Amino acid sequence: MVIRYSPGRKAFLLVNTIFLGAFTILVAIPVVHVLMASFSDPFGLGKHEGLLIWPAGFSLEGYSLVFNSPKIWIGYRNTIFYTVCAVALGTMLTLLGAYSLSRKNLFWGNVMMFMITFTMIFNGGIVPTYLLINALGWIDTPWALIVPSSMSAFNLIIMRTFFQGIPDSLEESAKLDGASKLRILFSIMIPLAKSSIAVISLFYTVFHWNSFFQAMLYIRKKDLFPLQLVLRDMLLQSAGTSALSTADAGGRNQLALELLKYSTIIISIVPMLIAYPFIQRYFVGGVMIGAVKG
């Protein structure tokens, strides 16, 4: 079957293709530059000016420095721990909250939903939040990075809208069979919401994996630094020098530090690049289901 498009539709598709193609190139250029720089020779990288589309003298010295740096691997371990715990906690809280708020007979449900939505626009601010974390005794503990940002109001709204779109007859049938609220949630609602759960889990994972600001506020012990905070210190040239023990003295140290930064960036984004293709097939369907129903 041949689909015929009107001239206006053809013009739209052409402009849309050109725009998205140009946007893709703009997004890809920095990634390609960092990737090529990570495989470059330190002196070749120091002499090169402008963007790299090919390594400036192929070398694996940057990755050798990364693999020999205990500080980077401690940050990697901490980031994985913080992300896994925060995503698990956030997803569970989001599911419980969204299911409860999606029930039509919930007392003061609209009031609670308004209060949750209100936090998307206004919040307590940095200083009150810091005072609260300090009062709880969570400074220099993993709790400061896991609990306060464990649940997002935006993700809660997506899941609530999805649960509202599920026919009430499914829940009523389960109640007739003697199922409890938790049984209905875990046996009926969650299996039906796999695509939306995959999407919000991806949102939580990306947020916590890339987060460094909270760690910068609440964490002072370097053995608790996430990878992003280690990378930030390296980019500010205030940390990371311990990884350069294999480099020669003098200017090569600075060149090796630059190379180490690029290699660490690539190492830090690899998990997200690996995970995304497995979740991408749920992405569009999960967001649209939670966005247009209700």
C-alpha positions in Angstrom: 0.0 0.0 0.0 1.4 3.3 -1.1 0.8 6.2 1.3 0.3 9.6 -0.4 1.2 12.7 1.4 0.0 16.2 0.7 2.6 18.9 -0.2 2.2 20.4 3.3 2.8 17.1 4.9 5.9 16.4 2.7 7.3 19.9 3.6 6.7 19.2 7.3 8.5 15.8 7.1 11.4 17.3 5.2 11.9 20.2 7.7 11.4 17.8 10.6 14.0 15.4 9.3 16.5 18.2 8.7 15.9 19.7 12.1 16.2 16.4 13.9 19.3 15.4 11.9 21.0 18.7 12.7 20.1 18.3 16.4 21.4 14.7 16.4 24.7 15.9 15.0 25.0 18.7 17.6 24.4 16.2 20.4 26.8 13.6 18.9 29.7 16.0 18.3 30.7 16.5 22.0 30.4 12.7 22.6 32.6 11.9 19.6 35.1 14.5 20.7 35.4 13.1 24.3 35.5 9.5 23.0 38.3 10.3 20.5 40.2 12.3 23.1 40.1 9.4 25.6 41.9 7.2 23.0 44.5 9.9 22.2 48.1 10.2 23.2 48.7 12.8 25.9 51.2 14.9 23.9 49.1 14.6 20.7 46.0 15.7 22.6 48.0 18.7 24.0 49.0 19.8 20.6 45.6 19.4 18.9 43.2 22.3 18.7 39.5 22.1 18.0 37.2 19.1 17.8 38.5 15.6 17.4 36.9 13.2 15.0 39.9 10.8 15.2 42.3 10.1 18.1 45.3 12.4 18.2 47.8 9.5 18.3 46.1 6.3 19.5 46.8 5.4 23.1 45.1 3.6 25.9 47.1 5.4 28.6 43.9 7.3 29.7 42.1 4.1 30.5 45.2 2.6 32.1 45.2 5.6 34.5 41.5 5.1 35.2 41.9 1.4 35.9 44.8 2.1 38.2 43.0 4.8 40.2 41.4 3.5 43.4 39.6 6.9 43.8 37.7 6.5 40.6 36.7 2.9 41.3 35.5 3.9 44.8 33.4 6.6 43.3 32.1 4.1 40.7 31.1 1.7 43.5 29.5 4.4 45.5 27.5 5.6 42.5 26.2 2.1 41.8 25.2 1.6 45.4 23.4 5.0 45.6 21.7 4.6 42.3 20.4 1.0 42.9 19.1 1.9 46.4 17.5 5.2 45.3 15.9 3.7 42.2 14.5 0.7 44.1 13.2 2.9 46.9 11.8 5.6 44.6 10.1 3.1 42.3 8.4 1.4 45.2 7.3 4.6 46.8 6.0 5.9 43.4 4.0 2.7 42.8 2.5 2.8 46.3 1.7 6.5 46.2 0.4 6.5 42.6 -1.9 3.5 43.2 -3.3 5.0 46.4 -3.9 8.4 44.8 -5.5 6.9 41.7 -8.4 5.4 43.8 -11.6 7.4 43.4 -12.7 6.8 47.0 -9.5 8.0 48.6 -10.3 10.5 51.4 -8.8 14.0 50.6 -7.2 12.5 47.5 -7.5 15.7 45.5 -6.0 17.7 48.4 -3.0 15.4 48.7 -2.5 15.5 45.0 -2.6 19.3 45.0 0.1 19.3 47.8 2.3 16.9 45.8 1.9 18.9 42.6 2.7 22.1 44.5 6.2 20.7 45.3 6.9 20.7 41.6 6.8 24.5 41.6 7.9 25.4 45.1 10.2 23.7 47.6 11.9 24.5 50.9 15.2 25.6 49.3 18.8 24.6 49.9 19.3 26.0 53.4 16.1 24.5 55.0 16.8 21.2 53.3 20.4 21.2 54.6 19.3 22.0 58.1 16.8 19.1 58.0 19.4 16.7 56.7 21.8 17.8 59.4 19.1 17.5 62.1 18.4 13.9 61.0 22.1 13.1 61.3 22.5 12.2 57.7 25.5 14.4 56.8 28.3 12.2 55.5 26.0 9.2 55.2 24.5 7.5 52.1 21.0 8.3 53.4 21.4 12.0 52.4 21.8 10.9 48.8 19.1 8.2 48.8 16.1 9.3 50.8 15.5 13.0 50.1 15.3 12.7 46.3 13.9 9.1 46.2 10.6 10.0 44.7 9.6 12.5 42.0 6.2 14.2 41.8 6.4 14.1 38.0 6.9 10.3 38.0 4.1 9.9 40.5 1.7 11.8 38.3 2.7 9.6 35.3 2.0 6.4 37.3 -1.2 7.7 38.9 -2.6 8.6 35.4 -1.8 5.1 34.2 -3.5 3.4 37.1 -6.5 5.6 36.6 -6.8 4.3 33.0 -7.1 0.7 34.2 -10.7 -0.5 34.2 -12.3 -0.5 37.6 -13.8 -3.9 36.7 -10.5 -5.6 37.2 -10.2 -4.4 40.7 -13.8 -5.2 41.5 -13.4 -8.7 40.3 -10.3 -9.2 42.4 -12.1 -7.9 45.5 -14.9 -10.4 44.9 -12.3 -13.1 44.9 -11.0 -11.8 48.3 -7.9 -10.0 47.1 -6.4 -7.3 49.4 -5.2 -3.9 48.2 -1.6 -5.1 48.2 -2.5 -8.2 46.3 -4.4 -6.2 43.7 -1.4 -3.9 43.3 1.3 -6.5 43.0 -0.7 -9.1 41.1 -2.8 -6.9 38.7 -1.7 -3.3 38.6 2.1 -3.7 38.5 2.1 -6.4 35.7 -0.1 -4.2 33.6 2.2 -1.2 34.2 5.5 -2.7 33.2 6.2 -0.2 30.4 5.5 2.8 32.7 7.6 1.3 35.5 10.5 0.8 33.1 10.2 4.5 32.0 10.1 5.9 35.5 12.9 3.6 36.6 15.0 4.9 33.7 14.2 8.5 34.8 15.3 7.7 38.4 18.4 5.9 37.2 19.6 8.8 34.9 18.9 11.4 37.6 20.7 9.6 40.4 23.6 8.4 38.2 24.3 12.0 37.0 23.6 13.7 40.3 26.5 15.4 42.1 25.0 18.6 43.7 23.5 16.8 46.7 26.8 14.9 47.3 28.6 18.2 47.1 26.3 19.6 49.8 26.1 16.6 52.2 29.2 14.5 51.7 32.6 15.5 52.9 34.3 12.1 53.2 36.1 11.3 50.0 35.5 7.6 50.5 31.8 8.3 50.1 32.1 10.5 47.0 30.0 9.3 44.0 31.8 9.1 40.6 30.3 12.4 39.5 31.8 14.3 42.4 35.1 12.7 41.7 34.8 13.7 38.1 33.8 17.2 39.1 36.9 17.6 41.3 39.0 16.3 38.4 37.5 18.9 36.1 38.3 21.6 38.6 41.8 20.3 38.9 41.5 20.0 42.6 41.6 16.2 42.8 42.5 13.1 40.8 46.3 13.7 40.9 46.9 10.4 42.8 46.0 8.5 39.6 49.0 10.0 37.8 51.7 8.1 39.6 52.7 6.3 36.4 53.2 9.6 34.5 56.5 11.5 34.2 57.0 14.7 36.1 56.5 18.1 34.6 54.1 19.0 31.9 53.2 15.4 31.1 51.3 15.2 34.4 49.0 18.0 33.3 48.5 16.3 29.9 47.8 13.0 31.5 45.3 14.6 33.8 43.5 16.0 30.8 43.5 12.5 29.3 42.2 11.0 32.5 39.3 13.4 32.6 38.1 12.3 29.1 38.5 8.6 29.9 36.6 9.0 33.2 33.7 10.7 31.4 33.5 7.8 28.9 33.6 5.2 31.7 30.9 7.1 33.6 28.4 7.1 30.7 28.9 3.5 29.6 26.3 2.0 32.0 23.6 4.4 30.7 24.5 3.7 27.1 24.3 -0.1 27.8 21.0 0.1 29.7 19.1 2.5 27.5 18.6 0.1 24.4 17.0 -2.4 26.7 14.5 0.1 28.0 14.0 2.2 24.9 11.2 0.0 23.5 9.1 0.8 26.6 10.0 4.5 26.6 7.5 6.0 24.1 4.6 3.6 25.1 5.2 4.1 28.8 5.2 7.9 28.7 2.3 8.2 26.3 0.1 5.8 28.3 0.7 7.8 31.4 0.3 11.1 29.7 -2.9 10.8 27.6 -5.2 8.7 29.8 -7.3 10.0 32.6 
